[in-house]
Amino acid sequence: METILGPNFIQCFSDLSLHETELNTSEKLVELLQSCAVERLTTYRRSMALEFGQILTTDYEALYAYKRGDYQRCLQLSTQNVDSLLAVDGMVVIGILVPEIIQLLDDDIVSLSALIQIVDPRPCCRYDVHNTGVVTQLTLSLYLMTQCQLKLHHSVTSIAQTLQFINLVQSRYPPERTLIQLTLKIIERKAREAIYGNDI
């Protein structure tokens, strides 16, 4: 085989194996750091819930499950969150431009966040509900719920129910809540396409 592939084949193969091991170690390190960040954020949520009440503590856990591709777990947590938050005003915000959070998000939300920062670069509190660059727990939970239903190929009936929730939540927030409204528009569009096809 060395005759066919050349004298450096063994060295190249050895180097490749070493790089693959380093890559696997790096991926494990990133996953460990993300898991640690989610645990700390969840602990923070729990302390907020003890102090203020009516705050869900599983929103970061759902986001991490989505990032790992565990869509069934994410859907379960997000559905519970939506059910709970629809009954209250669900105004606890998530500053998604924080590095610990942004790495857990998918391309749609990251792109929206970046666009909003370009359009409205004013420095303001990342956790202020009036900030254009935040979403609420309810908005993020609806986003994750919709995305998971689509990825798991849920029935049209199930997605139609989610679309009703999306429309209800859209009416709760004024247009100035830019990221919230755009996030809801994205999932509304995706849900409608899943229900009606491209004829919308």
Biotite code that builds the C-alpha atoms (Angstrom):
import biotite.structure as struc

atoms = struc.array([
    struc.Atom([0.000, 0.000, 0.000], chain_id="A", res_id=1, res_name="MET", atom_name="CA", element="C"),
    struc.Atom([2.898, 2.346, 0.792], chain_id="A", res_id=2, res_name="GLU", atom_name="CA", element="C"),
    struc.Atom([4.143, 1.782, -2.769], chain_id="A", res_id=3, res_name="THR", atom_name="CA", element="C"),
    struc.Atom([0.805, 2.885, -4.231], chain_id="A", res_id=4, res_name="ILE", atom_name="CA", element="C"),
    struc.Atom([0.146, 5.858, -1.902], chain_id="A", res_id=5, res_name="LEU", atom_name="CA", element="C"),
    struc.Atom([3.713, 7.048, -1.511], chain_id="A", res_id=6, res_name="GLY", atom_name="CA", element="C"),
    struc.Atom([6.291, 6.961, 1.306], chain_id="A", res_id=7, res_name="PRO", atom_name="CA", element="C"),
    struc.Atom([4.615, 9.735, 3.338], chain_id="A", res_id=8, res_name="ASN", atom_name="CA", element="C"),
    struc.Atom([1.287, 7.907, 3.603], chain_id="A", res_id=9, res_name="PHE", atom_name="CA", element="C"),
    struc.Atom([1.955, 6.494, 7.081], chain_id="A", res_id=10, res_name="ILE", atom_name="CA", element="C"),
    struc.Atom([3.052, 9.914, 8.395], chain_id="A", res_id=11, res_name="GLN", atom_name="CA", element="C"),
    struc.Atom([0.032, 11.652, 6.793], chain_id="A", res_id=12, res_name="CYS", atom_name="CA", element="C"),
    struc.Atom([-2.331, 9.069, 8.257], chain_id="A", res_id=13, res_name="PHE", atom_name="CA", element="C"),
    struc.Atom([-0.728, 9.526, 11.690], chain_id="A", res_id=14, res_name="SER", atom_name="CA", element="C"),
    struc.Atom([-1.014, 13.327, 11.420], chain_id="A", res_id=15, res_name="ASP", atom_name="CA", element="C"),
    struc.Atom([-4.644, 13.025, 10.327], chain_id="A", res_id=16, res_name="LEU", atom_name="CA", element="C"),
    struc.Atom([-5.471, 10.781, 13.287], chain_id="A", res_id=17, res_name="SER", atom_name="CA", element="C"),
    struc.Atom([-3.812, 13.264, 15.646], chain_id="A", res_id=18, res_name="LEU", atom_name="CA", element="C"),
    struc.Atom([-5.820, 16.179, 14.203], chain_id="A", res_id=19, res_name="HIS", atom_name="CA", element="C"),
    struc.Atom([-9.020, 14.157, 14.405], chain_id="A", res_id=20, res_name="GLU", atom_name="CA", element="C"),
    struc.Atom([-8.325, 13.441, 18.099], chain_id="A", res_id=21, res_name="THR", atom_name="CA", element="C"),
    struc.Atom([-7.630, 17.135, 18.723], chain_id="A", res_id=22, res_name="GLU", atom_name="CA", element="C"),
    struc.Atom([-10.858, 18.051, 16.910], chain_id="A", res_id=23, res_name="LEU", atom_name="CA", element="C"),
    struc.Atom([-12.883, 15.571, 18.966], chain_id="A", res_id=24, res_name="ASN", atom_name="CA", element="C"),
    struc.Atom([-11.302, 16.953, 22.151], chain_id="A", res_id=25, res_name="THR", atom_name="CA", element="C"),
    struc.Atom([-12.118, 20.528, 21.076], chain_id="A", res_id=26, res_name="SER", atom_name="CA", element="C"),
    struc.Atom([-15.726, 19.594, 20.305], chain_id="A", res_id=27, res_name="GLU", atom_name="CA", element="C"),
    struc.Atom([-16.053, 17.907, 23.701], chain_id="A", res_id=28, res_name="LYS", atom_name="CA", element="C"),
    struc.Atom([-14.575, 20.967, 25.393], chain_id="A", res_id=29, res_name="LEU", atom_name="CA", element="C"),
    struc.Atom([-17.037, 23.285, 23.613], chain_id="A", res_id=30, res_name="VAL", atom_name="CA", element="C"),
    struc.Atom([-19.931, 21.002, 24.554], chain_id="A", res_id=31, res_name="GLU", atom_name="CA", element="C"),
    struc.Atom([-18.753, 20.913, 28.177], chain_id="A", res_id=32, res_name="LEU", atom_name="CA", element="C"),
    struc.Atom([-18.466, 24.714, 28.313], chain_id="A", res_id=33, res_name="LEU", atom_name="CA", element="C"),
    struc.Atom([-21.935, 25.124, 26.782], chain_id="A", res_id=34, res_name="GLN", atom_name="CA", element="C"),
    struc.Atom([-23.384, 22.645, 29.250], chain_id="A", res_id=35, res_name="SER", atom_name="CA", element="C"),
    struc.Atom([-21.736, 24.492, 32.153], chain_id="A", res_id=36, res_name="CYS", atom_name="CA", element="C"),
    struc.Atom([-23.062, 27.844, 30.899], chain_id="A", res_id=37, res_name="ALA", atom_name="CA", element="C"),
    struc.Atom([-26.590, 26.420, 30.624], chain_id="A", res_id=38, res_name="VAL", atom_name="CA", element="C"),
    struc.Atom([-26.376, 25.015, 34.165], chain_id="A", res_id=39, res_name="GLU", atom_name="CA", element="C"),
    struc.Atom([-25.283, 28.406, 35.528], chain_id="A", res_id=40, res_name="ARG", atom_name="CA", element="C"),
    struc.Atom([-27.999, 30.253, 33.581], chain_id="A", res_id=41, res_name="LEU", atom_name="CA", element="C"),
    struc.Atom([-30.608, 27.768, 34.823], chain_id="A", res_id=42, res_name="THR", atom_name="CA", element="C"),
    struc.Atom([-29.412, 28.265, 38.401], chain_id="A", res_id=43, res_name="THR", atom_name="CA", element="C"),
    struc.Atom([-29.785, 32.017, 37.866], chain_id="A", res_id=44, res_name="TYR", atom_name="CA", element="C"),
    struc.Atom([-33.335, 31.473, 36.549], chain_id="A", res_id=45, res_name="ARG", atom_name="CA", element="C"),
    struc.Atom([-34.191, 29.420, 39.629], chain_id="A", res_id=46, res_name="ARG", atom_name="CA", element="C"),
    struc.Atom([-32.978, 32.176, 41.945], chain_id="A", res_id=47, res_name="SER", atom_name="CA", element="C"),
    struc.Atom([-35.077, 34.687, 39.969], chain_id="A", res_id=48, res_name="MET", atom_name="CA", element="C"),
    struc.Atom([-38.111, 32.403, 40.278], chain_id="A", res_id=49, res_name="ALA", atom_name="CA", element="C"),
    struc.Atom([-37.660, 32.190, 44.056], chain_id="A", res_id=50, res_name="LEU", atom_name="CA", element="C"),
    struc.Atom([-37.431, 35.956, 44.320], chain_id="A", res_id=51, res_name="GLU", atom_name="CA", element="C"),
    struc.Atom([-40.055, 37.067, 41.788], chain_id="A", res_id=52, res_name="PHE", atom_name="CA", element="C"),
    struc.Atom([-42.238, 34.006, 41.071], chain_id="A", res_id=53, res_name="GLY", atom_name="CA", element="C"),
    struc.Atom([-43.910, 33.162, 37.732], chain_id="A", res_id=54, res_name="GLN", atom_name="CA", element="C"),
    struc.Atom([-40.562, 32.779, 35.960], chain_id="A", res_id=55, res_name="ILE", atom_name="CA", element="C"),
    struc.Atom([-39.846, 29.616, 34.057], chain_id="A", res_id=56, res_name="LEU", atom_name="CA", element="C"),
    struc.Atom([-36.556, 27.937, 34.770], chain_id="A", res_id=57, res_name="THR", atom_name="CA", element="C"),
    struc.Atom([-36.290, 25.583, 31.771], chain_id="A", res_id=58, res_name="THR", atom_name="CA", element="C"),
    struc.Atom([-35.925, 28.028, 28.868], chain_id="A", res_id=59, res_name="ASP", atom_name="CA", element="C"),
    struc.Atom([-32.131, 27.680, 28.688], chain_id="A", res_id=60, res_name="TYR", atom_name="CA", element="C"),
    struc.Atom([-32.395, 23.914, 29.053], chain_id="A", res_id=61, res_name="GLU", atom_name="CA", element="C"),
    struc.Atom([-34.804, 23.827, 26.084], chain_id="A", res_id=62, res_name="ALA", atom_name="CA", element="C"),
    struc.Atom([-32.440, 25.983, 24.045], chain_id="A", res_id=63, res_name="LEU", atom_name="CA", element="C"),
    struc.Atom([-29.532, 23.658, 24.821], chain_id="A", res_id=64, res_name="TYR", atom_name="CA", element="C"),
    struc.Atom([-31.593, 20.589, 23.878], chain_id="A", res_id=65, res_name="ALA", atom_name="CA", element="C"),
    struc.Atom([-32.359, 22.283, 20.545], chain_id="A", res_id=66, res_name="TYR", atom_name="CA", element="C"),
    struc.Atom([-28.672, 23.016, 19.971], chain_id="A", res_id=67, res_name="LYS", atom_name="CA", element="C"),
    struc.Atom([-27.782, 19.354, 20.640], chain_id="A", res_id=68, res_name="ARG", atom_name="CA", element="C"),
    struc.Atom([-30.473, 18.182, 18.215], chain_id="A", res_id=69, res_name="GLY", atom_name="CA", element="C"),
    struc.Atom([-32.642, 16.656, 20.964], chain_id="A", res_id=70, res_name="ASP", atom_name="CA", element="C"),
    struc.Atom([-35.800, 18.048, 19.369], chain_id="A", res_id=71, res_name="TYR", atom_name="CA", element="C"),
    struc.Atom([-38.190, 15.810, 21.307], chain_id="A", res_id=72, res_name="GLN", atom_name="CA", element="C"),
    struc.Atom([-36.874, 17.062, 24.670], chain_id="A", res_id=73, res_name="ARG", atom_name="CA", element="C"),
    struc.Atom([-36.811, 20.653, 23.425], chain_id="A", res_id=74, res_name="CYS", atom_name="CA", element="C"),
    struc.Atom([-40.403, 20.338, 22.198], chain_id="A", res_id=75, res_name="LEU", atom_name="CA", element="C"),
    struc.Atom([-41.538, 18.911, 25.521], chain_id="A", res_id=76, res_name="GLN", atom_name="CA", element="C"),
    struc.Atom([-39.938, 21.733, 27.520], chain_id="A", res_id=77, res_name="LEU", atom_name="CA", element="C"),
    struc.Atom([-41.000, 24.469, 25.089], chain_id="A", res_id=78, res_name="SER", atom_name="CA", element="C"),
    struc.Atom([-44.614, 23.268, 24.981], chain_id="A", res_id=79, res_name="THR", atom_name="CA", element="C"),
    struc.Atom([-44.765, 23.280, 28.795], chain_id="A", res_id=80, res_name="GLN", atom_name="CA", element="C"),
    struc.Atom([-43.262, 26.764, 28.813], chain_id="A", res_id=81, res_name="ASN", atom_name="CA", element="C"),
    struc.Atom([-45.741, 28.087, 26.239], chain_id="A", res_id=82, res_name="VAL", atom_name="CA", element="C"),
    struc.Atom([-48.686, 26.598, 28.140], chain_id="A", res_id=83, res_name="ASP", atom_name="CA", element="C"),
    struc.Atom([-47.499, 28.218, 31.375], chain_id="A", res_id=84, res_name="SER", atom_name="CA", element="C"),
    struc.Atom([-46.566, 31.586, 29.858], chain_id="A", res_id=85, res_name="LEU", atom_name="CA", element="C"),
    struc.Atom([-49.781, 32.065, 27.871], chain_id="A", res_id=86, res_name="LEU", atom_name="CA", element="C"),
    struc.Atom([-51.622, 32.162, 31.195], chain_id="A", res_id=87, res_name="ALA", atom_name="CA", element="C"),
    struc.Atom([-49.405, 34.978, 32.499], chain_id="A", res_id=88, res_name="VAL", atom_name="CA", element="C"),
    struc.Atom([-47.793, 37.866, 30.714], chain_id="A", res_id=89, res_name="ASP", atom_name="CA", element="C"),
    struc.Atom([-44.491, 36.087, 29.942], chain_id="A", res_id=90, res_name="GLY", atom_name="CA", element="C"),
    struc.Atom([-42.444, 39.300, 29.912], chain_id="A", res_id=91, res_name="MET", atom_name="CA", element="C"),
    struc.Atom([-39.195, 37.899, 31.332], chain_id="A", res_id=92, res_name="VAL", atom_name="CA", element="C"),
    struc.Atom([-36.628, 38.731, 28.682], chain_id="A", res_id=93, res_name="VAL", atom_name="CA", element="C"),
    struc.Atom([-33.609, 36.960, 27.283], chain_id="A", res_id=94, res_name="ILE", atom_name="CA", element="C"),
    struc.Atom([-30.762, 39.096, 26.014], chain_id="A", res_id=95, res_name="GLY", atom_name="CA", element="C"),
    struc.Atom([-29.758, 36.877, 23.144], chain_id="A", res_id=96, res_name="ILE", atom_name="CA", element="C"),
    struc.Atom([-26.730, 38.921, 22.127], chain_id="A", res_id=97, res_name="LEU", atom_name="CA", element="C"),
    struc.Atom([-24.850, 37.571, 25.144], chain_id="A", res_id=98, res_name="VAL", atom_name="CA", element="C"),
    struc.Atom([-22.061, 35.184, 24.020], chain_id="A", res_id=99, res_name="PRO", atom_name="CA", element="C"),
    struc.Atom([-23.343, 32.357, 26.269], chain_id="A", res_id=100, res_name="GLU", atom_name="CA", element="C"),
    struc.Atom([-26.711, 32.527, 24.515], chain_id="A", res_id=101, res_name="ILE", atom_name="CA", element="C"),
    struc.Atom([-25.895, 33.401, 20.934], chain_id="A", res_id=102, res_name="ILE", atom_name="CA", element="C"),
    struc.Atom([-23.857, 30.226, 20.405], chain_id="A", res_id=103, res_name="GLN", atom_name="CA", element="C"),
    struc.Atom([-26.955, 28.150, 21.272], chain_id="A", res_id=104, res_name="LEU", atom_name="CA", element="C"),
    struc.Atom([-29.155, 29.859, 18.679], chain_id="A", res_id=105, res_name="LEU", atom_name="CA", element="C"),
    struc.Atom([-29.767, 28.831, 15.101], chain_id="A", res_id=106, res_name="ASP", atom_name="CA", element="C"),
    struc.Atom([-28.974, 30.871, 11.999], chain_id="A", res_id=107, res_name="ASP", atom_name="CA", element="C"),
    struc.Atom([-32.392, 32.557, 11.719], chain_id="A", res_id=108, res_name="ASP", atom_name="CA", element="C"),
    struc.Atom([-32.253, 34.187, 15.137], chain_id="A", res_id=109, res_name="ILE", atom_name="CA", element="C"),
    struc.Atom([-28.540, 35.021, 14.952], chain_id="A", res_id=110, res_name="VAL", atom_name="CA", element="C"),
    struc.Atom([-29.083, 36.714, 11.578], chain_id="A", res_id=111, res_name="SER", atom_name="CA", element="C"),
    struc.Atom([-32.052, 38.692, 12.905], chain_id="A", res_id=112, res_name="LEU", atom_name="CA", element="C"),
    struc.Atom([-30.059, 39.779, 15.949], chain_id="A", res_id=113, res_name="SER", atom_name="CA", element="C"),
    struc.Atom([-27.153, 40.954, 13.828], chain_id="A", res_id=114, res_name="ALA", atom_name="CA", element="C"),
    struc.Atom([-29.478, 42.827, 11.488], chain_id="A", res_id=115, res_name="LEU", atom_name="CA", element="C"),
    struc.Atom([-31.168, 44.587, 14.388], chain_id="A", res_id=116, res_name="ILE", atom_name="CA", element="C"),
    struc.Atom([-27.794, 45.613, 15.832], chain_id="A", res_id=117, res_name="GLN", atom_name="CA", element="C"),
    struc.Atom([-26.859, 47.125, 12.462], chain_id="A", res_id=118, res_name="ILE", atom_name="CA", element="C"),
    struc.Atom([-30.177, 48.956, 12.085], chain_id="A", res_id=119, res_name="VAL", atom_name="CA", element="C"),
    struc.Atom([-30.389, 50.094, 15.729], chain_id="A", res_id=120, res_name="ASP", atom_name="CA", element="C"),
    struc.Atom([-26.883, 50.096, 17.261], chain_id="A", res_id=121, res_name="PRO", atom_name="CA", element="C"),
    struc.Atom([-27.802, 52.261, 20.271], chain_id="A", res_id=122, res_name="ARG", atom_name="CA", element="C"),
    struc.Atom([-26.173, 50.911, 23.412], chain_id="A", res_id=123, res_name="PRO", atom_name="CA", element="C"),
    struc.Atom([-28.832, 49.913, 25.888], chain_id="A", res_id=124, res_name="CYS", atom_name="CA", element="C"),
    struc.Atom([-29.431, 47.295, 28.506], chain_id="A", res_id=125, res_name="CYS", atom_name="CA", element="C"),
    struc.Atom([-29.496, 43.841, 26.950], chain_id="A", res_id=126, res_name="ARG", atom_name="CA", element="C"),
    struc.Atom([-32.111, 42.723, 29.480], chain_id="A", res_id=127, res_name="TYR", atom_name="CA", element="C"),
    struc.Atom([-34.447, 45.718, 29.206], chain_id="A", res_id=128, res_name="ASP", atom_name="CA", element="C"),
    struc.Atom([-37.822, 44.643, 27.818], chain_id="A", res_id=129, res_name="VAL", atom_name="CA", element="C"),
    struc.Atom([-37.898, 47.877, 25.793], chain_id="A", res_id=130, res_name="HIS", atom_name="CA", element="C"),
    struc.Atom([-34.642, 46.955, 24.031], chain_id="A", res_id=131, res_name="ASN", atom_name="CA", element="C"),
    struc.Atom([-35.060, 45.949, 20.397], chain_id="A", res_id=132, res_name="THR", atom_name="CA", element="C"),
    struc.Atom([-32.461, 43.162, 20.808], chain_id="A", res_id=133, res_name="GLY", atom_name="CA", element="C"),
    struc.Atom([-34.250, 40.974, 23.350], chain_id="A", res_id=134, res_name="VAL", atom_name="CA", element="C"),
    struc.Atom([-36.914, 38.302, 23.170], chain_id="A", res_id=135, res_name="VAL", atom_name="CA", element="C"),
    struc.Atom([-39.228, 37.127, 25.922], chain_id="A", res_id=136, res_name="THR", atom_name="CA", element="C"),
    struc.Atom([-39.325, 33.622, 27.343], chain_id="A", res_id=137, res_name="GLN", atom_name="CA", element="C"),
    struc.Atom([-42.678, 33.187, 25.604], chain_id="A", res_id=138, res_name="LEU", atom_name="CA", element="C"),
    struc.Atom([-41.345, 34.271, 22.210], chain_id="A", res_id=139, res_name="THR", atom_name="CA", element="C"),
    struc.Atom([-38.299, 32.005, 22.408], chain_id="A", res_id=140, res_name="LEU", atom_name="CA", element="C"),
    struc.Atom([-40.400, 29.084, 23.643], chain_id="A", res_id=141, res_name="SER", atom_name="CA", element="C"),
    struc.Atom([-42.820, 29.518, 20.735], chain_id="A", res_id=142, res_name="LEU", atom_name="CA", element="C"),
    struc.Atom([-39.904, 29.711, 18.319], chain_id="A", res_id=143, res_name="TYR", atom_name="CA", element="C"),
    struc.Atom([-38.365, 26.500, 19.658], chain_id="A", res_id=144, res_name="LEU", atom_name="CA", element="C"),
    struc.Atom([-41.735, 24.754, 19.781], chain_id="A", res_id=145, res_name="MET", atom_name="CA", element="C"),
    struc.Atom([-42.456, 25.597, 16.136], chain_id="A", res_id=146, res_name="THR", atom_name="CA", element="C"),
    struc.Atom([-38.980, 24.664, 14.922], chain_id="A", res_id=147, res_name="GLN", atom_name="CA", element="C"),
    struc.Atom([-39.116, 21.314, 16.733], chain_id="A", res_id=148, res_name="CYS", atom_name="CA", element="C"),
    struc.Atom([-42.579, 20.516, 15.382], chain_id="A", res_id=149, res_name="GLN", atom_name="CA", element="C"),
    struc.Atom([-41.313, 21.178, 11.866], chain_id="A", res_id=150, res_name="LEU", atom_name="CA", element="C"),
    struc.Atom([-38.125, 19.149, 12.336], chain_id="A", res_id=151, res_name="LYS", atom_name="CA", element="C"),
    struc.Atom([-40.108, 16.245, 13.844], chain_id="A", res_id=152, res_name="LEU", atom_name="CA", element="C"),
    struc.Atom([-42.703, 16.453, 11.020], chain_id="A", res_id=153, res_name="HIS", atom_name="CA", element="C"),
    struc.Atom([-45.692, 16.987, 13.299], chain_id="A", res_id=154, res_name="HIS", atom_name="CA", element="C"),
    struc.Atom([-49.223, 16.938, 11.936], chain_id="A", res_id=155, res_name="SER", atom_name="CA", element="C"),
    struc.Atom([-50.839, 19.948, 10.276], chain_id="A", res_id=156, res_name="VAL", atom_name="CA", element="C"),
    struc.Atom([-53.349, 20.025, 13.143], chain_id="A", res_id=157, res_name="THR", atom_name="CA", element="C"),
    struc.Atom([-50.580, 20.365, 15.718], chain_id="A", res_id=158, res_name="SER", atom_name="CA", element="C"),
    struc.Atom([-48.824, 23.112, 13.741], chain_id="A", res_id=159, res_name="ILE", atom_name="CA", element="C"),
    struc.Atom([-52.149, 24.919, 13.193], chain_id="A", res_id=160, res_name="ALA", atom_name="CA", element="C"),
    struc.Atom([-52.640, 25.031, 16.980], chain_id="A", res_id=161, res_name="GLN", atom_name="CA", element="C"),
    struc.Atom([-49.175, 26.541, 17.349], chain_id="A", res_id=162, res_name="THR", atom_name="CA", element="C"),
    struc.Atom([-50.007, 29.092, 14.646], chain_id="A", res_id=163, res_name="LEU", atom_name="CA", element="C"),
    struc.Atom([-52.984, 30.209, 16.753], chain_id="A", res_id=164, res_name="GLN", atom_name="CA", element="C"),
    struc.Atom([-50.650, 30.719, 19.711], chain_id="A", res_id=165, res_name="PHE", atom_name="CA", element="C"),
    struc.Atom([-48.251, 32.713, 17.508], chain_id="A", res_id=166, res_name="ILE", atom_name="CA", element="C"),
    struc.Atom([-51.060, 34.999, 16.306], chain_id="A", res_id=167, res_name="ASN", atom_name="CA", element="C"),
    struc.Atom([-52.251, 35.506, 19.875], chain_id="A", res_id=168, res_name="LEU", atom_name="CA", element="C"),
    struc.Atom([-48.763, 36.414, 21.100], chain_id="A", res_id=169, res_name="VAL", atom_name="CA", element="C"),
    struc.Atom([-48.129, 38.793, 18.164], chain_id="A", res_id=170, res_name="GLN", atom_name="CA", element="C"),
    struc.Atom([-50.990, 40.963, 19.367], chain_id="A", res_id=171, res_name="SER", atom_name="CA", element="C"),
    struc.Atom([-49.425, 41.255, 22.839], chain_id="A", res_id=172, res_name="ARG", atom_name="CA", element="C"),
    struc.Atom([-46.324, 43.138, 21.706], chain_id="A", res_id=173, res_name="TYR", atom_name="CA", element="C"),
    struc.Atom([-46.130, 46.522, 19.974], chain_id="A", res_id=174, res_name="PRO", atom_name="CA", element="C"),
    struc.Atom([-44.160, 46.938, 16.718], chain_id="A", res_id=175, res_name="PRO", atom_name="CA", element="C"),
    struc.Atom([-41.253, 48.574, 18.590], chain_id="A", res_id=176, res_name="GLU", atom_name="CA", element="C"),
    struc.Atom([-40.341, 45.164, 20.053], chain_id="A", res_id=177, res_name="ARG", atom_name="CA", element="C"),
    struc.Atom([-38.487, 44.529, 16.817], chain_id="A", res_id=178, res_name="THR", atom_name="CA", element="C"),
    struc.Atom([-36.752, 41.216, 17.519], chain_id="A", res_id=179, res_name="LEU", atom_name="CA", element="C"),
    struc.Atom([-39.824, 39.781, 19.203], chain_id="A", res_id=180, res_name="ILE", atom_name="CA", element="C"),
    struc.Atom([-42.052, 40.726, 16.265], chain_id="A", res_id=181, res_name="GLN", atom_name="CA", element="C"),
    struc.Atom([-39.568, 39.508, 13.635], chain_id="A", res_id=182, res_name="LEU", atom_name="CA", element="C"),
    struc.Atom([-39.059, 36.214, 15.466], chain_id="A", res_id=183, res_name="THR", atom_name="CA", element="C"),
    struc.Atom([-42.805, 35.683, 15.577], chain_id="A", res_id=184, res_name="LEU", atom_name="CA", element="C"),
    struc.Atom([-43.087, 36.593, 11.867], chain_id="A", res_id=185, res_name="LYS", atom_name="CA", element="C"),
    struc.Atom([-40.462, 33.987, 10.942], chain_id="A", res_id=186, res_name="ILE", atom_name="CA", element="C"),
    struc.Atom([-42.234, 31.164, 12.751], chain_id="A", res_id=187, res_name="ILE", atom_name="CA", element="C"),
    struc.Atom([-45.634, 32.340, 11.551], chain_id="A", res_id=188, res_name="GLU", atom_name="CA", element="C"),
    struc.Atom([-44.357, 32.106, 7.972], chain_id="A", res_id=189, res_name="ARG", atom_name="CA", element="C"),
    struc.Atom([-42.815, 28.665, 8.539], chain_id="A", res_id=190, res_name="LYS", atom_name="CA", element="C"),
    struc.Atom([-45.970, 27.364, 10.208], chain_id="A", res_id=191, res_name="ALA", atom_name="CA", element="C"),
    struc.Atom([-48.156, 28.689, 7.363], chain_id="A", res_id=192, res_name="ARG", atom_name="CA", element="C"),
    struc.Atom([-45.893, 27.061, 4.769], chain_id="A", res_id=193, res_name="GLU", atom_name="CA", element="C"),
    struc.Atom([-46.133, 23.753, 6.618], chain_id="A", res_id=194, res_name="ALA", atom_name="CA", element="C"),
    struc.Atom([-49.928, 24.009, 6.692], chain_id="A", res_id=195, res_name="ILE", atom_name="CA", element="C"),
    struc.Atom([-50.720, 25.537, 3.309], chain_id="A", res_id=196, res_name="TYR", atom_name="CA", element="C"),
    struc.Atom([-47.581, 24.810, 1.296], chain_id="A", res_id=197, res_name="GLY", atom_name="CA", element="C"),
    struc.Atom([-46.145, 27.579, -0.849], chain_id="A", res_id=198, res_name="ASN", atom_name="CA", element="C"),
    struc.Atom([-49.636, 28.886, -1.734], chain_id="A", res_id=199, res_name="ASP", atom_name="CA", element="C"),
    struc.Atom([-49.728, 31.568, 0.970], chain_id="A", res_id=200, res_name="ILE", atom_name="CA", element="C"),
])
